[in-house]
Amino acid sequence: MVIILSFAILPLFAQKKGRQFQNIEISAHDLRLMMDDFFVRFAGEVEEAADHIIQFSPNNEVRQQALLWKLYAIPAAQRATMQRDPFGSLIDGAVLCMQMHDLFSVGNGKNLFSDHQSIVIESSAMLLAEIRKIAQSLSKNRDTNRGEALLRSYANTHPIQSIYFVRENAHYLFEDYVKVEKMGFKKIARELTADMEDLMNRMNVYTENIPKQIRWQFS
């Protein structure tokens, strides 16, 4: 299933202490929907890639690693992208994608999948590109190089060490990210009131994914 994320955001500029700051006109609700869509995309991509490896790899150990990948990466993405604060979800989700790509391309997981390693790297790169688009949608000129450098620095110093995806939450980088990107907000993810539609949407995602994760544990 392919989910296309399209965003129509019209940033405004305002003066603050003599400098230009970009005011983002996006509600917590809208950003929450973007992050919910991204999680569904993440889960679908990882599951599809892992199932492909399980189906076609002749190596039992590689098939086991593919099972562990979807068993642990998808819940990690769920925790990262479905936090109460949608902007914190964006920050932590982006860091997770960087960490996952690093794990399989240059980290401890660079040899886990043998001849199928490229599949895992390509899927990780694609998901990183997808969440980068969400971050860029908050910027008037689509330039998030400074903020991305901040998150990249954190990912480099806090790598995921294994397929079990043990990691710390990076949502607290929010304040530093806003500062380096010179963003000001009118309606932003700091609105922490979730309405019934938000809650129902997240419950639907949980309901769809939890039974799969339980089956994988007994595979």
C-alpha positions as a printed Julia matrix, in Angstrom:
219×3 Matrix{Float64}:
   0.0     0.0    0.0
   1.46    3.35  -1.04
   0.39    6.46   0.82
   1.05    9.79  -0.84
   1.64   12.64   1.56
   0.76   16.03   0.14
   0.95   19.2    2.17
  -0.38   22.67   1.43
   1.27   24.92   3.97
   1.62   28.68   3.55
   4.29   29.95   5.95
   4.22   33.6    7.0
   7.08   35.7    8.27
   7.15   37.82  11.4
   9.74   40.02  13.07
  11.12   38.79  16.39
  13.9    40.62  18.2
  15.16   42.13  14.97
  15.4    38.83  13.08
  13.13   37.1   10.57
  11.34   34.08  11.98
   9.13   31.8    9.97
   5.66   31.38  11.45
   4.18   27.98  10.67
   0.42   27.89  10.14
  -0.15   24.22  10.86
  -2.34   22.72  13.53
  -1.4    19.88  15.81
  -4.22   17.93  14.22
  -2.81   18.28  10.7
   0.7    17.32  11.75
  -0.69   14.38  13.71
  -2.42   13.09  10.56
   0.86   13.38   8.63
   2.69   11.38  11.29
  -0.04    8.75  11.5
   0.17    8.32   7.73
   3.93    8.07   7.95
   3.75    5.3   10.54
   1.41    3.28   8.32
   3.88    3.81   5.46
   6.79    2.77   7.67
   5.07   -0.37   8.92
   3.98   -1.37   5.41
   7.41   -0.84   3.88
   9.28   -2.77   6.59
   6.78   -5.62   6.56
   6.85   -5.92   2.77
  10.66   -5.84   2.59
  11.08   -8.29   5.47
   8.51  -10.69   4.01
  10.32  -10.59   0.67
  13.55  -11.61   2.37
  11.81  -14.34   4.36
  10.26  -15.72   1.19
  13.3   -15.68  -1.06
  16.37  -16.07   1.14
  17.68  -19.67   1.38
  19.52  -18.76   4.59
  17.66  -19.56   7.82
  19.67  -17.0    9.81
  18.89  -14.24   7.32
  15.2   -15.11   7.42
  15.31  -14.93  11.21
  16.93  -11.48  11.07
  14.2   -10.28   8.7
  11.56  -11.46  11.16
  13.32   -9.66  14.01
  13.56   -6.5   11.9
   9.83   -6.13  11.48
   9.17   -7.43  15.0
  11.25   -4.68  16.63
  11.48   -1.82  14.1
   7.72   -1.35  13.69
   6.98   -0.98  17.43
   9.96    1.39  17.67
   8.42    3.51  14.92
   5.05    3.35  16.64
   6.57    4.7   19.86
   8.48    7.41  17.99
   5.72    8.68  15.69
   2.66    8.39  17.94
   3.75   10.52  20.87
   1.32   13.0   22.37
   3.21   15.9   20.82
   3.15   15.53  17.0
   6.22   17.72  16.52
   8.11   15.55  18.99
   6.9    12.62  16.89
   8.39   14.2   13.77
  11.73   14.82  15.48
  12.01   11.34  17.01
  10.69    9.66  13.87
  13.31   11.38  11.74
  16.09   10.37  14.12
  14.82    6.78  14.12
  14.94    6.68  10.32
  18.51    8.01  10.34
  19.51    5.46  12.97
  17.92    2.58  11.07
  19.59    3.52   7.8
  22.94    3.82   9.59
  22.47    0.46  11.32
  22.05   -1.38   8.03
  24.45    0.61   5.87
  27.48    1.26   8.09
  26.6    -0.02  11.57
  26.42   -3.34  13.36
  23.67   -4.55  11.05
  25.49   -3.98   7.75
  25.96   -7.72   7.17
  22.78   -9.15   8.7
  20.96   -9.85   5.45
  23.71  -11.19   3.2
  22.69  -10.91  -0.48
  19.48   -9.12   0.54
  21.2    -6.29   2.42
  20.47   -3.82  -0.37
  16.71   -4.33   0.11
  16.92   -3.26   3.74
  19.14   -0.28   2.97
  16.88    0.9    0.15
  13.77    0.63   2.31
  15.47    2.55   5.11
  16.63    5.27   2.69
  13.16    5.6    1.22
  11.55    6.02   4.65
  14.16    8.62   5.6
  13.33   10.53   2.4
   9.6    10.35   3.22
   9.96   11.84   6.69
  12.36   14.46   5.33
   9.52   15.63   3.07
   7.32   16.16   6.11
  10.0    18.25   7.81
  10.55   20.24   4.62
   6.85   20.96   4.39
   7.24   23.11   7.51
   9.83   25.3    5.81
   8.99   28.09   3.37
  11.96   27.33   1.1
  12.03   23.56   1.81
  15.52   24.02   3.27
  15.93   22.11   6.53
  19.68   21.55   6.33
  20.44   23.13   9.71
  17.78   21.16  11.54
  18.71   17.96   9.77
  22.36   18.47  10.71
  21.31   18.72  14.35
  19.35   15.46  14.16
  22.14   13.81  12.18
  24.64   14.71  14.89
  22.4    13.11  17.5
  21.88    9.97  15.39
  25.65    9.65  14.91
  26.31    9.78  18.64
  23.32    7.59  19.59
  23.37    4.74  17.08
  21.06    1.75  17.23
  23.37   -1.11  18.11
  21.31   -4.14  17.13
  18.25   -5.5   15.37
  16.35   -5.16  18.68
  16.12   -1.38  18.18
  16.91   -0.34  21.75
  17.03    3.46  21.71
  16.3     6.64  23.64
  13.52    9.04  22.69
  14.93   12.09  20.91
  11.81   14.28  21.05
  13.52   16.72  23.43
  15.56   18.03  20.48
  12.44   20.05  19.58
  13.66   23.32  21.14
  17.1    23.13  19.52
  15.56   22.24  16.15
  13.23   25.24  16.29
  16.13   27.49  17.23
  18.46   26.46  14.41
  15.65   26.56  11.84
  14.51   29.97  13.19
  10.91   28.85  13.34
   8.1    30.55  15.22
   4.68   28.97  15.53
   1.1    30.14  15.58
  -0.62   26.77  15.46
   1.92   24.1   16.09
   2.24   20.72  17.66
   2.52   22.22  21.13
  -1.27   22.19  21.13
  -1.52   18.96  23.07
  -5.28   18.44  23.02
  -6.16   15.33  21.02
  -9.74   15.17  19.77
 -11.79   12.01  19.37
 -10.9    11.64  15.69
  -7.18   11.62  16.54
  -7.7     8.99  19.21
  -9.86    6.79  17.01
  -7.34    7.0   14.17
  -4.51    5.89  16.43
  -6.61    3.11  17.93
  -7.3     1.82  14.41
  -3.57    1.73  13.69
  -2.88   -0.1   16.96
  -5.67   -2.59  16.27
  -4.3    -3.34  12.81
  -0.67   -3.8   13.84
  -0.73   -5.46  17.26
  -2.19   -8.81  16.05
   0.52   -8.97  13.37
   3.24   -8.37  15.93
   1.84  -11.12  18.16
   1.85  -13.59  15.25
   5.43  -12.67  14.38
   6.55  -13.42  17.92
   5.32  -16.99  17.56
   6.72  -17.47  14.07
